[in-house]
Amino acid sequence: MAVSDFQMIQAWGEVLRLSKLEKGQKVAILCGPHTHPQTLQTATIAAQAAGAVVTRIELQPINAEKATTRDLMNYLGETPLTNNPVALAALKNSDLVLDLMLLLFSPEQMEILESGTKILLAVEPPEVLVRTIATEADRQRVVAASKLLRAAKQMHVTSPAGTDITFKLGEYPTISEYGFCEEPGRWDHWPSGFLFTFANEGGSEGTIVIDRGDILLPQKNYLSEKVTLDVRGGFVRDIKGGVDADLMREFMEAYKDPEAYAIAHIGWGMQPRCFWHTLSLFDREQTTGQDARAFEGNFLFSLGPNNEVGGPRMTPCHLDIPLRNCTVALDGVVVVRDGKVIDEAFQ
Ligand SMILES: O=c1ccc(O)c[nH]1
């Protein structure tokens, strides 16, 4: 259902407060022709109400001729910021960037963050944003879990459907996402409420079974039959199943990039206000599927790029695949059991 401007302005006000936006600071709102007009207008008003100096930067989209999907997260790496020093300079000179266009994993995003600028991504529709306004409690819970993940040397994931895979950890940092940016140089995504790290290069071995009802992103469908991934040496070597497997395989083959098959980020969902079922109630193009990435107790793995954390892969092909009913153990300590987060593990 629709959201009132008043409610959206209040939502932005709370997220900007949590992000410690101060009077007189510089806010750049990055947008494009696809940016939701209500999100843009209410973000602008809320940032001004917080006393910030607000600049809108509108960039023209690229890559349409290369991607086989309209999904914002599925031709990564090159962005409208690539080879645009004017916009890049303005963003690096801001205290906070509200990214309503979607940069995600790109060299330019890393460069902006390294300058100390904060970036908050927000491209879900207002109905999702007002349901998932971040809270300090979300931050504390995700940060507590990330301390365990950061210290772990191995993640072992199993499921009744047949998943049994081990990831060696330690080469890459842990990323916590909880929906606001309270520290300089931080990137976050509203909505979120999950955490992940990246498997060591070549350090993923085993089988992942994407079960009936599990979700593929960007396909944004619920699988009607199992898809089995054979993972060796950090790469998906085989994709077995029926039509869903054929669709996934052809989608990835279209990129003609061997790096698309690499295991990328691995972690789990901790957002009780996001749900597995939500995607079934939206038109495919109304959402990027953050409910699916963040719902409490999923095991979320992704394929493709790891440049976000300084890894060598910047493939534009990026799949996020949240699984239900998994058990996730870090060095033998269970943090998710049969799709339920074990908070006691983080005390
Ligand atoms: O918020 C996000 C969205 C996509 C992704 O791959 C990671 N985090």
Ligand as a Chemical Component Dictionary entry (heavy atoms), coordinates in Angstrom:
data_LIG
# 
_chem_comp.id                   LIG 
_chem_comp.type                 NON-POLYMER 
_chem_comp.pdbx_formal_charge   0 
_chem_comp.three_letter_code    LIG 
# 
loop_
_chem_comp_atom.comp_id 
_chem_comp_atom.atom_id 
_chem_comp_atom.alt_atom_id 
_chem_comp_atom.type_symbol 
_chem_comp_atom.charge 
_chem_comp_atom.model_Cartn_x 
_chem_comp_atom.model_Cartn_y 
_chem_comp_atom.model_Cartn_z 
_chem_comp_atom.pdbx_ordinal 
LIG O1 O1 O 0 22.921 -5.288 0.588  1 
LIG C1 C1 C 0 23.469 -6.092 -0.213 2 
LIG C2 C2 C 0 22.972 -6.314 -1.465 3 
LIG C3 C3 C 0 23.586 -7.201 -2.296 4 
LIG C4 C4 C 0 24.709 -7.857 -1.848 5 
LIG O2 O2 O 0 25.319 -8.758 -2.644 6 
LIG C5 C5 C 0 25.212 -7.613 -0.641 7 
LIG N1 N1 N 0 24.596 -6.738 0.201  8 
# 
loop_
_chem_comp_bond.comp_id 
_chem_comp_bond.atom_id_1 
_chem_comp_bond.atom_id_2 
_chem_comp_bond.value_order 
_chem_comp_bond.pdbx_ordinal 
LIG O1 C1 DOUB 1 
LIG C1 C2 SING 2 
LIG C1 N1 SING 3 
LIG C2 C3 DOUB 4 
LIG C3 C4 SING 5 
LIG C4 O2 SING 6 
LIG C4 C5 DOUB 7 
LIG C5 N1 SING 8 
# 
